[in-house]
Amino acid sequence: MSMKYYFDITDLVKFAQKNGSVSGIQRVQIRVLQHLSSVREKDEILCAYAMNRFSGIKVCRAKDLFTNEAYSASRMLVRLGIEKPSTSFSKLELYGELAKYKKGSLRRMLRKVELLTLGRLFPDYARAQMSLPPRSNENAHEPKTIETWSLSDFEDNDHIVMIGTNWNTSAFEKRARQHSKRGGRVSQVIYDLIPYRYPQYCIDSLTKKFNVFLNRSRSFASQYICISEATKNDLLDYLSDFNSDVPVKSWPLAHEFEGYQRNEKCLESPQPEHFKKIQRPFVLCVGTIEVRKNGIALLKVWQRLLKELGDKTPQLVFAGKYGWKIEPFKKLLQEDLSLQQAVTIIPQATDADLAALYQKCLFFVYPSLAEGWGLPVGEAAWFGKYSVASASSSLPEVCGDLVDYVDPNNIDDFVQSIKHPIMDEEYRKCREENISQASLRTWKDVAVHLNQLLDH
């Protein structure tokens, strides 16, 4: 009997119900499973998910769920039978409307009941009430579901891969623990140890939840797979306190921005209103605006650049939504009118928007204080763009000597490192030329590498 690989996508499914686009970890899961299912037999790469701790576990083939189409949260949920193509509004749209009300409040509960009732009786009116456009035909021709089935039990030689953010205890993790105790293989992917190592960058609830997960993982992981050498070293340091002999392997991620050719040019955003906000040449930063990403350092750098360069200062564009602990960022931006005019925030950028932004920017900047990998630096390189990146944690692993590094806490050095490529176009073009010819890693490369790690 051939070995089957069960990948836990519980967090991806739950994320899709509340988010239209994907963040870094979800993007990794989708890309890797798309390619891994193409290099193995279709019945070998399986996806499993549990909607809550007490529900049964559903299974499907990765090849059926992750096709070559661009990712769509609603399409994935329709394929799994979690949402109907004819539904009045998605859970994502419902939660977007309810976000206007305080969590746990009576007003929020009553509004939810009202909308669910209207949705059943008068779907178009319900959408109008929520200020949503008319229902899309995006899912109208989708098959109602792909084939899914309930997980009965694992065979002895089956391999379970915890590839997501399984920080919450799930029904699937419970089964993985039982499989491990019987001698079965369970691989745990570790993206970073930031909540453990740098709790000051996280909210308290995440730190507690992650630390409990990390301790729990030692009860079932037969090997750990880390997305960078830096993350691997952090994990080995953690495990050294427990005299653990569980193998820890490194699995670097990709540079590829899937769906676009290397060094692709002349891309247009499908949402041109974003580019109307950008009035002059710009420098780009991609990622959630939160304390760990250190966006406030860029604001301070731009304050200095505006004084030193005046009208020659490029626009600074953040493509990312607001996260946690960013009150100082907002305060600094609100108090400086000239900074407001030089900074643009695009909170809902699609992949197509990001591709156009990468391609059109002067260069990329990434001041993060800690990362598990650093996808945006690699993605910028995929479009032939030079970066000024933080020298912290895993970031130097992404592009090596193709980009320049700076201490993220040293504003003076940051100003000089960013001013150089602004003023010296020849230097910038030379760096771009080297990047455009470099060997970069595709998602297929990453999937093939994971295939090897799972087989050994």
CORMO-V827740 format. One record per residue. N is the residue number from 1. RES is the residue in one letter. PHI is phi as a letter, one per 40 degrees, with the letter a starting at -180 (999 if undefined). Layout:
n->[N | N]
res->[RES | RES]
phi->[PHI | PHI]
This chain:
n->[1 | 2 | 3 | 4 | 5 | 6 | 7 | 8 | 9 | 10 | 11 | 12 | 13 | 14 | 15 | 16 | 17 | 18 | 19 | 20 | 21 | 22 | 23 | 24 | 25 | 26 | 27 | 28 | 29 | 30 | 31 | 32 | 33 | 34 | 35 | 36 | 37 | 38 | 39 | 40 | 41 | 42 | 43 | 44 | 45 | 46 | 47 | 48 | 49 | 50 | 51 | 52 | 53 | 54 | 55 | 56 | 57 | 58 | 59 | 60 | 61 | 62 | 63 | 64 | 65 | 66 | 67 | 68 | 69 | 70 | 71 | 72 | 73 | 74 | 75 | 76 | 77 | 78 | 79 | 80 | 81 | 82 | 83 | 84 | 85 | 86 | 87 | 88 | 89 | 90 | 91 | 92 | 93 | 94 | 95 | 96 | 97 | 98 | 99 | 100 | 101 | 102 | 103 | 104 | 105 | 106 | 107 | 108 | 109 | 110 | 111 | 112 | 113 | 114 | 115 | 116 | 117 | 118 | 119 | 120 | 121 | 122 | 123 | 124 | 125 | 126 | 127 | 128 | 129 | 130 | 131 | 132 | 133 | 134 | 135 | 136 | 137 | 138 | 139 | 140 | 141 | 142 | 143 | 144 | 145 | 146 | 147 | 148 | 149 | 150 | 151 | 152 | 153 | 154 | 155 | 156 | 157 | 158 | 159 | 160 | 161 | 162 | 163 | 164 | 165 | 166 | 167 | 168 | 169 | 170 | 171 | 172 | 173 | 174 | 175 | 176 | 177 | 178 | 179 | 180 | 181 | 182 | 183 | 184 | 185 | 186 | 187 | 188 | 189 | 190 | 191 | 192 | 193 | 194 | 195 | 196 | 197 | 198 | 199 | 200 | 201 | 202 | 203 | 204 | 205 | 206 | 207 | 208 | 209 | 210 | 211 | 212 | 213 | 214 | 215 | 216 | 217 | 218 | 219 | 220 | 221 | 222 | 223 | 224 | 225 | 226 | 227 | 228 | 229 | 230 | 231 | 232 | 233 | 234 | 235 | 236 | 237 | 238 | 239 | 240 | 241 | 242 | 243 | 244 | 245 | 246 | 247 | 248 | 249 | 250 | 251 | 252 | 253 | 254 | 255 | 256 | 257 | 258 | 259 | 260 | 261 | 262 | 263 | 264 | 265 | 266 | 267 | 268 | 269 | 270 | 271 | 272 | 273 | 274 | 275 | 276 | 277 | 278 | 279 | 280 | 281 | 282 | 283 | 284 | 285 | 286 | 287 | 288 | 289 | 290 | 291 | 292 | 293 | 294 | 295 | 296 | 297 | 298 | 299 | 300 | 301 | 302 | 303 | 304 | 305 | 306 | 307 | 308 | 309 | 310 | 311 | 312 | 313 | 314 | 315 | 316 | 317 | 318 | 319 | 320 | 321 | 322 | 323 | 324 | 325 | 326 | 327 | 328 | 329 | 330 | 331 | 332 | 333 | 334 | 335 | 336 | 337 | 338 | 339 | 340 | 341 | 342 | 343 | 344 | 345 | 346 | 347 | 348 | 349 | 350 | 351 | 352 | 353 | 354 | 355 | 356 | 357 | 358 | 359 | 360 | 361 | 362 | 363 | 364 | 365 | 366 | 367 | 368 | 369 | 370 | 371 | 372 | 373 | 374 | 375 | 376 | 377 | 378 | 379 | 380 | 381 | 382 | 383 | 384 | 385 | 386 | 387 | 388 | 389 | 390 | 391 | 392 | 393 | 394 | 395 | 396 | 397 | 398 | 399 | 400 | 401 | 402 | 403 | 404 | 405 | 406 | 407 | 408 | 409 | 410 | 411 | 412 | 413 | 414 | 415 | 416 | 417 | 418 | 419 | 420 | 421 | 422 | 423 | 424 | 425 | 426 | 427 | 428 | 429 | 430 | 431 | 432 | 433 | 434 | 435 | 436 | 437 | 438 | 439 | 440 | 441 | 442 | 443 | 444 | 445 | 446 | 447 | 448 | 449 | 450 | 451 | 452 | 453 | 454 | 455 | 456]
res->[M | S | M | K | Y | Y | F | D | I | T | D | L | V | K | F | A | Q | K | N | G | S | V | S | G | I | Q | R | V | Q | I | R | V | L | Q | H | L | S | S | V | R | E | K | D | E | I | L | C | A | Y | A | M | N | R | F | S | G | I | K | V | C | R | A | K | D | L | F | T | N | E | A | Y | S | A | S | R | M | L | V | R | L | G | I | E | K | P | S | T | S | F | S | K | L | E | L | Y | G | E | L | A | K | Y | K | K | G | S | L | R | R | M | L | R | K | V | E | L | L | T | L | G | R | L | F | P | D | Y | A | R | A | Q | M | S | L | P | P | R | S | N | E | N | A | H | E | P | K | T | I | E | T | W | S | L | S | D | F | E | D | N | D | H | I | V | M | I | G | T | N | W | N | T | S | A | F | E | K | R | A | R | Q | H | S | K | R | G | G | R | V | S | Q | V | I | Y | D | L | I | P | Y | R | Y | P | Q | Y | C | I | D | S | L | T | K | K | F | N | V | F | L | N | R | S | R | S | F | A | S | Q | Y | I | C | I | S | E | A | T | K | N | D | L | L | D | Y | L | S | D | F | N | S | D | V | P | V | K | S | W | P | L | A | H | E | F | E | G | Y | Q | R | N | E | K | C | L | E | S | P | Q | P | E | H | F | K | K | I | Q | R | P | F | V | L | C | V | G | T | I | E | V | R | K | N | G | I | A | L | L | K | V | W | Q | R | L | L | K | E | L | G | D | K | T | P | Q | L | V | F | A | G | K | Y | G | W | K | I | E | P | F | K | K | L | L | Q | E | D | L | S | L | Q | Q | A | V | T | I | I | P | Q | A | T | D | A | D | L | A | A | L | Y | Q | K | C | L | F | F | V | Y | P | S | L | A | E | G | W | G | L | P | V | G | E | A | A | W | F | G | K | Y | S | V | A | S | A | S | S | S | L | P | E | V | C | G | D | L | V | D | Y | V | D | P | N | N | I | D | D | F | V | Q | S | I | K | H | P | I | M | D | E | E | Y | R | K | C | R | E | E | N | I | S | Q | A | S | L | R | T | W | K | D | V | A | V | H | L | N | Q | L | L | D | H]
phi->[999 | c | c | b | b | b | b | c | b | d | c | c | c | c | c | c | c | b | b | c | b | b | c | d | c | c | c | d | d | c | c | c | c | d | c | c | c | c | b | b | c | c | c | c | b | b | b | b | a | b | c | a | c | b | c | c | b | b | b | a | c | d | c | c | c | b | c | c | c | c | c | b | d | c | c | c | c | c | c | c | g | c | b | c | d | c | c | c | a | c | c | d | c | c | c | c | c | c | c | c | b | c | c | g | c | c | c | c | c | c | c | c | c | d | c | c | c | c | c | c | c | b | d | c | c | c | c | c | d | c | f | c | c | d | d | c | c | d | b | c | b | c | c | d | a | c | c | b | a | c | c | c | a | c | c | d | c | c | b | c | b | c | c | b | c | c | c | c | c | b | c | c | c | d | c | c | c | c | c | c | c | c | g | c | c | b | c | b | c | b | c | a | b | d | c | c | c | b | c | c | c | b | c | d | c | c | d | c | c | c | c | c | c | c | c | c | c | c | c | b | c | c | a | b | b | b | c | a | c | c | c | d | c | c | c | c | c | c | c | c | c | b | f | c | b | c | c | b | b | b | a | c | c | c | c | d | b | c | h | b | c | d | f | c | b | f | c | b | c | c | b | c | c | c | c | c | c | b | c | a | d | b | b | b | b | b | h | d | c | a | d | c | c | g | c | c | c | c | c | c | c | c | d | c | c | c | c | c | b | f | c | c | c | c | c | b | b | c | b | i | c | c | b | b | f | b | d | c | c | c | c | c | c | c | c | b | c | c | c | d | c | c | b | b | b | b | c | b | c | c | d | c | c | c | d | c | c | d | c | c | c | c | a | b | b | a | c | d | c | a | b | c | a | h | d | c | c | c | c | d | c | d | c | g | b | c | b | b | b | c | c | c | f | c | d | c | c | c | b | f | c | c | b | b | b | a | c | c | c | b | c | d | c | c | d | c | c | c | c | d | c | c | c | b | c | c | c | c | c | c | c | c | c | c | c | c | b | c | c | b | c | c | c | c | d | c | c | c | c | c | d | c | c | c | c | b]
